[in-house]
Amino acid sequence: MAWSAGASAGASLPGSGRVLVCSNGRGVDGHQAAQVLVGIWLGQNRRDPGGCVLPAWGPSADADSCGDTEQATGSRAQGDGMLTGIVIDALDVTCMDRFWLDATRGLTGGLQLRFVPTAKPKAALKNRLHLDLAGGPDWEAEVARLLTLGATRVDIGQGDVPWDVLADPEGNEFCVLRPGHPGVLADSGLVAICLDVAQEDRYEQCALWQSQTDWQVVESHNWGVRLRRRPTSTVSLVMGPPAAPKAARNRLRLEVTHRDREPGEFLDAGGNEFHVTW
């Protein structure tokens, strides 16, 4: 079944004026689309007794798709999807592009940060998708450097945590992680893309995003799951609760490349927009 963005009857995509349609022309909402995509994908893969999808890699010290109790092995047919970047709405595309190039030092694990113009400033609500940077051994100096570049400190209710929460020049939250933070495999640059996922959507979202990105689960805990392209890839996709309220189109959105799907904008199981390109 082929999915595309079209203009026939169905559920509209927030802020896009488009709907999800399948090959028979019937419109569906993002939750239904995710259910179908997940159903197709899981039909070609096996799960362990705990219900987790087994990664394609062999035994690995950090590849445990079901928590802390068991090493996971397995194989699956590789999908055509690949995570290629993050799309970010920007009031000033040039300014934002320059800030993030300097902030990441150009180290993004091969992912593209693509900025698209918008006339709407960021809403007061916390973004559902945010980026994590590595602070490195001299993390205090790195935070100071980012502040000099135009970042600001923000309070989103994080309390006393062992990382720093900042915002870019247009108010998009991001974190600077300190040495020893779980899952950090580099001393600088982008190290994680974090997507809010409601607890009730956790399994469905994990399965969907494995299919869409061709990344595999390397950690699964109460706080959520972590996916990587390979066990040693420096950038991970982290998903977990709680999901921030959603009042409008997400300002940051994942972008994937698919050879066999029409390009467009789609919704995942949590109602988050994402882009498909060829």
N, C-alpha and C positions, 0 to 999 in steps of 0.2 A: 504494500500500500504506500503510495507516495503522498507526502505532505507538502503543502506549499502555502504561501500567504496570498490571498486573493480578495476579491470584492463580492463574493456571493454571500447569501444569508448565513449567519452564524454568529459566534461570539467575537466581538471586536477586540483588537489588541489595544491596551491602554495607550493613548497618545499617538497611535499610528493610523487609525481609521481603517485598518485591515483586519481580516479574520483568518483563522486557521481553516483550511479546507483540505479534504482528502481527495483521492483520485476519483471518487464518485460524485464530487461537487458538493458534498454536504459539509456545512460548517460545524466545527466542534470547538469547545473551549480548551484552554491549556491543560486542565487536569485530564480530560478525556484523551487529548493527544499524547500526553505523557504516559497514560495507562497503556495505550496501544503500542507506543514505541518501546516501553519497558516490557510489555508482554511478548512482542516479537523478539526482542533481544534475549530475554530470559529463556525463551523456548529453544535457543541454540546454545545455552550454557548450563552448567550444573552448579548446584549449591551444596554447601556442606550441611550437616544436620542442624546447625544453628541458623540456617537461612541466609548465610552470607555468600556472595558471589566469589568464587575462587579466582585469584589472579592468574595471569598467564605465566608468571615467572616460576622458577623452581624454588626450593627452600631458601629463605633469606632471613637474616636476623631481624630485619625490620618489616618483613612482609607478612603481617598477621591480620587477615581480613575479619577475624571474629574476636578480637580482643587480645588479652594477655595470656591465654591458656594454651594456644596451639599454633604451630606453624602451618601455613596454608600453601598448598601446591595445586596445580591444575593447569588446564589449557582451554583456550577458546579460539574460535575463528576471529581474527582481527577485523574490526569494523572499518568502514571507510571514513569515519569522522575523525577529526583531529582538532584539538584546542590550539588556536593560532594567535589569540590575543584578547584584549579587553578594549571595549569601545567606551569612551568617556565623553559625556556632554560637556561643553565648555563655552563660557561666555567669551573668553579670549583664547582662541585655539593656539596662537603663537606663544603666549605666556605660559599656558599649561603644558604645552609640549616641551618648552625649555625647562620648566620646573622639574618635570618628571624625568627628563633625560639626565639632568644634574642630580636629582635625588637618588635615582637608581644607579648612577654612574654608568648608564648604558647596559647594566647587567640585568637582563630580564628573562634569562633562560630561553632565549629565542622567541619569546612572545612579543607581539607588537602592541604597544599602547597607542590606540588610534583615537584622536580627538575630533569630535564633530561639533559644528557650531549650534548653539541654542540661544534663544533670547530669554529663557527662563532661569533665574537664579536657583541655587539649591534650596530645597525646602528645609524647614527646621528639623524634620525627622532624620534620624540616623540612617545612612545608606544601608541597604541590605547586602551590598557587595563592597568589600574594602580590601586594600592591599597591605601586606606586611613587609617591612624592610628589615634587613639585618643591621644591628647597630655595631657589631664587631667588638673586639676587645676594648677599644676606647669609645664605648657607646655614648658617654656623656659628650665627648667632642663631636660625635656624629649627630647627636640631637641638636647641638649648638649650630653645626653647619647647616642642617635642614632649616632651622629657624632663620638663619641668615639668608637662605635662599627664598624665604617668603612663607614658610610654614608657621602655624600658630598652635599653641597648646589648646586642647579642648577637653571639656568634661562631659562625657556621655553617661555618667553614672558608673564608671568603671571602678571607682574606689581605689584602695591601695593595692596596686597590681605591679608585678615585676616587669613591666614594659611601659613604654611611653606612648600616649595617644596624642597624635597631632592631626592637623588638617592642612590640606594644600591651599593655595591662594584663593580657591573658590569654595572652600568649606568642606571638601570631601575628606572624611576621616581616614587615617591610616595609622598603623602601629610601627614602632621601632622596637625590635626584639633584642634582648640582651644575650650575651654568651650563656650557653647552657639551656636556653629555652628549647623545649621539646620540638623536634622536627626541623630545627635549623641546621642546614648543611653547608652554609656559606657565611663568610664574615662581612659581606657587603652586598648591596643590590636587592632586587626583589626575591623574596623567599617564600611567600605564600599569597594565594588569592583566597579570600575568606567569604563564603556565601552563607547567609543566614538560612537555616532550614528548620521548619517547625518539627517538633518531635514526631508528630503523626505522619509526616511526609518523609521521614529520614530514609527509610529503606527504598522507597520509590525514587527519591531524588538521587540516592547513591547509585542505584542501578541505571537510571537514565543518564547521569553524567559520566558514568563509566562508558556507556555506549556512545555518547556524543563526542567525548574527548579522546577515547582510546587510552585513557589513563587508568591505572589499577589501584585498588585499595592497599595501602601499606600499614594503616593503623585504623582500629575501630575501638572507641572507648565510650564512656558515658557522655563525654562532652561532644562527641561527633566522630567523623571519619576524615581520614586524610588520603588523598589520591596523588600518585606521581606518574609521570610518563615512564620512567624507569626507576628502580630502587635508589639509584644514586643521583637522580635529577635534583638540582638545587631548588627548583620551584615546585610547590605542592598546591593542590586545591583542597581546602579545608571546608567542611560543611558541618553545621551543627546548630542546635537551638541556643537561644530563642530567635525567632524570626521577628525582625523589626516590623512595625505596622507599615502597610503599603497604601499610600494615598494617590500615587501617580506613577508614571513610567519611571523605572529605575534609571538613575543617572549613570551608573556604571553597569555594563552588561558584558557577558562573555561572548566571544566570537569563535565559531568553529567552521572548519572547512569540510564540506561533504561533496564527493564526486557525483553521488547519485540522488541528490535532493535539490529541489528548486531553491535558489537563494531567497532570503527574506528574513523577516523578524517573527519569532515564535515565542511561545510561553512554555516554561517548564511546569512541573507539578505544583510548585508553590506560587505560580503566577508571575514568575520573574521572566522578563524579556531576555532573549538571546538572539544573536545574529548567525545566519548560515550564509556562507559564501562558497564559491567554487574555487 
